[in-house]
Amino acid sequence: MTKQQIAVYTYIVYRLGNFPMSQTEVGRRLNAKPEMVNMVIRGSKASARLQNGIAVLLGCRSWRELEDAALFFQSAVIDGLDLRRVAR
């Protein structure tokens, strides 16, 4: 996994834990197998439909917006900001 993929994966898992929503539930809502959801989240498979669906479920308008939020989240963790104010 690249550094960006790790940041995206970590952010998505963090956000899903706050809902709480499992990857199985994401798959059910997006009509996809949980394994495929996991592969998309990890970055080992690309599916625009699932990427955008996951982004929308997490309150973003697009996968790109979710990636940007993940990178900001990663820098906040490294810089030690208060994550309760950072996470949407």
C-alpha positions in Angstrom: 0.0 0.0 0.0 1.2 3.5 -0.8 1.3 6.2 1.9 -1.8 7.8 0.4 -3.7 4.4 0.4 -2.8 3.9 4.0 -4.1 7.3 4.9 -7.3 6.7 3.0 -7.8 3.3 4.6 -7.1 4.6 8.1 -9.4 7.5 7.7 -12.3 5.4 6.3 -11.9 2.8 9.1 -11.9 5.6 11.6 -15.0 7.3 10.1 -16.9 4.0 9.9 -16.1 3.3 13.5 -17.7 6.6 14.4 -21.0 5.9 12.7 -20.8 2.9 13.6 -21.0 1.1 10.3 -19.2 -2.1 9.2 -17.8 -2.8 5.8 -20.5 -5.5 5.6 -23.1 -2.8 6.1 -21.4 -0.6 3.5 -21.5 -3.5 1.1 -25.2 -4.1 1.8 -26.0 -0.4 1.2 -24.0 -0.3 -2.1 -25.0 -3.8 -3.3 -21.5 -5.1 -3.2 -19.7 -7.9 -1.4 -17.9 -6.9 1.8 -14.7 -8.3 0.3 -14.9 -6.0 -2.7 -15.6 -3.0 -0.3 -12.5 -3.9 1.6 -10.4 -4.2 -1.5 -11.6 -0.7 -2.7 -10.9 0.8 0.7 -7.4 -0.8 0.8 -6.8 0.5 -2.7 -6.1 -2.9 -4.3 -9.2 -2.6 -6.5 -10.7 0.4 -8.3 -14.4 0.8 -8.7 -15.7 4.3 -9.3 -19.2 3.2 -8.3 -18.0 1.9 -4.9 -15.5 4.7 -4.4 -18.1 7.3 -4.8 -20.7 5.3 -2.8 -18.3 5.0 0.1 -17.5 8.7 -0.1 -21.1 9.7 -0.1 -21.9 7.4 2.9 -19.1 9.1 4.8 -20.4 12.6 4.0 -18.1 13.5 1.1 -19.2 14.6 -2.4 -16.6 12.4 -4.2 -13.7 10.0 -3.7 -11.3 12.8 -4.4 -12.8 14.8 -1.5 -12.5 11.8 0.7 -8.9 11.4 -0.3 -8.2 15.0 0.5 -9.9 14.7 3.9 -7.9 11.5 4.6 -4.6 13.3 3.9 -5.7 16.2 6.1 -6.6 13.7 8.8 -3.2 12.1 8.5 -1.4 15.4 8.9 -3.6 16.2 11.9 -2.6 13.0 13.6 1.1 13.6 12.9 0.8 17.2 14.0 -1.1 16.2 17.1 -4.3 18.3 16.5 -7.5 17.6 18.4 -9.1 15.0 16.1 -12.6 15.6 17.6 -12.5 19.0 15.9 -10.9 17.7 12.7 -13.2 14.7 11.8 -16.4 15.8 10.1 
